[in-house]
Amino acid sequence: MTREQEKRFGDLVASLQLSALYHLGEIPGPEGEKPSPDLSMARNTIEILEMLRQKTVGNLNPSEQGLIDHALTELQMHFVEKKQ
């Protein structure tokens, strides 16, 4: 993977992570508004990240693998907290 592809992969993971955090009500929206948690949308976004991780097995460098693993771990913890 080229450096540019690595950057794009990181941007994709970060974008999905921010989207999930927004839907969990953890971060404000673009206008600074506090969102109402939407667990269904958050779950969908987390599942997309999980699918991306599964589809890229063996094709990521350690940095990329760590990035997606960390994002999923963080999001899953926030999701469990919101469900309770």
C-alpha positions in Angstrom: 0.0 0.0 0.0 1.3 3.4 -0.9 1.7 6.2 1.6 -1.3 8.0 0.1 -3.4 4.8 0.4 -2.4 4.5 4.0 -3.5 8.1 4.6 -6.8 7.5 2.9 -7.4 4.3 4.9 -6.7 6.2 8.1 -9.1 9.0 7.0 -11.8 6.4 6.3 -11.4 4.8 9.7 -11.4 8.2 11.4 -14.5 9.3 9.5 -16.4 6.2 10.4 -15.3 6.5 14.0 -16.4 10.1 14.3 -19.7 9.2 12.7 -20.3 6.5 15.3 -19.3 8.8 18.1 -21.7 11.4 16.9 -24.5 8.9 16.7 -23.6 7.8 20.3 -24.0 11.4 21.4 -20.4 11.6 22.4 -19.3 14.5 20.2 -21.2 17.6 18.9 -22.4 17.9 15.3 -20.9 20.3 12.7 -22.8 23.3 14.1 -21.9 22.5 17.7 -25.3 20.9 18.4 -25.5 18.1 21.0 -27.0 15.1 19.1 -29.5 12.7 20.6 -28.0 9.2 20.7 -29.1 7.0 17.8 -27.9 3.6 18.8 -29.2 2.0 15.6 -27.1 4.3 13.4 -24.1 3.9 15.8 -24.4 0.1 15.6 -24.6 0.2 11.8 -21.4 2.3 11.6 -19.6 0.0 14.1 -20.6 -3.0 12.0 -19.3 -1.3 8.9 -15.9 -0.8 10.6 -16.0 -4.5 11.7 -16.7 -5.6 8.2 -13.9 -3.4 6.9 -11.5 -5.1 9.4 -12.6 -8.6 8.4 -12.3 -7.8 4.7 -8.8 -6.4 5.1 -7.3 -9.2 7.2 -3.7 -9.8 6.1 -3.6 -6.6 3.9 -2.9 -4.0 6.6 0.4 -2.9 8.0 0.7 -2.9 11.8 -0.1 0.8 12.1 -3.3 0.4 10.1 -4.3 -2.7 12.0 -3.8 -0.9 15.3 -5.8 2.1 14.1 -8.9 0.0 13.2 -8.6 -2.2 16.2 -8.4 0.8 18.6 -11.3 2.5 16.9 -13.5 -0.6 17.2 -12.5 -1.2 20.8 -13.3 2.4 21.8 -16.6 2.4 19.9 -17.7 -0.9 21.4 -17.1 0.4 24.9 -19.0 3.6 24.3 -21.9 1.6 22.7 -22.1 -0.8 25.7 -22.2 2.2 28.1 -25.0 3.9 26.1 -27.1 0.8 26.0 -27.0 0.5 29.8 
